């Protein structure tokens, strides 16, 4: 199966952004940043909105508990971040890891850098940088320009944005994993990840756009280089049954092949590929199972937001997506294999 073009992959980010914006507008969850990424939301069916609610809030809750449990002495790397707003929400809640890195294709990064700058979403960082710059026309300061403080290491181009905590950088994950690791952690890296620190990798519908062997090498390389890490992953599952085959045809009708589908045949297969790649533990849940682990009061609230057009179809859809969490260190995410502790944070 051929790999989808960058244009097609980027269009999936746009569609996800429209869907999230519509769900936020309907009141599924609060995200004050989504309006910047999608000022005019496109209407979506209730089952799509509920599905996005489940996945975004599960990711946020698990990431939040990971960071808080470690006292913020950790790192988060969002692979294929797209228009994700998690960092800004964590920033508002003052739950900030030592490093938070977002990686995506160049076009998506360029658009996001431009938006972050124009909307001043990292306003405090930029303000601190501005206060350390000399006034224009000061000849003395031109002769002896002050060093940029460690608190602000922001690049001055539109292709990336790097501060001492938050980085948004372009990288094609289909390239060899050694290049990614060097980019993030190498001696000449401006990002400066520390591979000895506990690190949470996030990937929402990312690996399936890579051939299975390439995604396997990616997760294998990360497991080998980050001995204290976790990988939180959202993707299709149970794709061999009739409903799954219909989903595949719908993707193909949009000119979007999924070269990584061979790893998406069952929950067990999803888990096995991480275990085979060197992760010590891996647990996957269908979105139906994830939703059942949400607090009852949260489920009641969400079910009042919109009635599902067809409950059976929604449950079938949710049975064909999963969330997986894998760890290289048994001391991380000690609440596994249950989801109740992290998901109890969801309102």
HELIX and SHEET records of a PDB file:
HELIX    1   1 UNK A    6  UNK A   26  1                                  21    
HELIX    2   2 UNK A   34  UNK A   37  1                                   4    
HELIX    3   3 UNK A   46  UNK A   69  1                                  24    
HELIX    4   4 UNK A   86  UNK A   92  1                                   7    
HELIX    5   5 UNK A  106  UNK A  119  1                                  14    
HELIX    6   6 UNK A  123  UNK A  131  1                                   9    
HELIX    7   7 UNK A  139  UNK A  143  1                                   5    
HELIX    8   8 UNK A  177  UNK A  185  1                                   9    
HELIX    9   9 UNK A  207  UNK A  209  5                                   3    
HELIX   10  10 UNK A  212  UNK A  225  1                                  14    
HELIX   11  11 UNK A  242  UNK A  253  1                                  12    
HELIX   12  12 UNK A  261  UNK A  263  5                                   3    
HELIX   13  13 UNK A  267  UNK A  276  1                                  10    
HELIX   14  14 UNK A  287  UNK A  292  1                                   6    
HELIX   15  15 UNK A  296  UNK A  305  1                                  10    
HELIX   16  16 UNK A  311  UNK A  318  1                                   8    
HELIX   17  17 UNK A  340  UNK A  343  1                                   4    
SHEET    1   A 8 UNK A 161  UNK A 162  0                                        
SHEET    2   A 8 UNK A 166  UNK A 170 -1                                        
SHEET    3   A 8 UNK A  99  UNK A 104  1                                        
SHEET    4   A 8 UNK A  75  UNK A  79  1                                        
SHEET    5   A 8 UNK A 199  UNK A 204  1                                        
SHEET    6   A 8 UNK A 229  UNK A 236  1                                        
SHEET    7   A 8 UNK A 321  UNK A 327 -1                                        
SHEET    8   A 8 UNK A 281  UNK A 286 -1                                        
END                                                                             
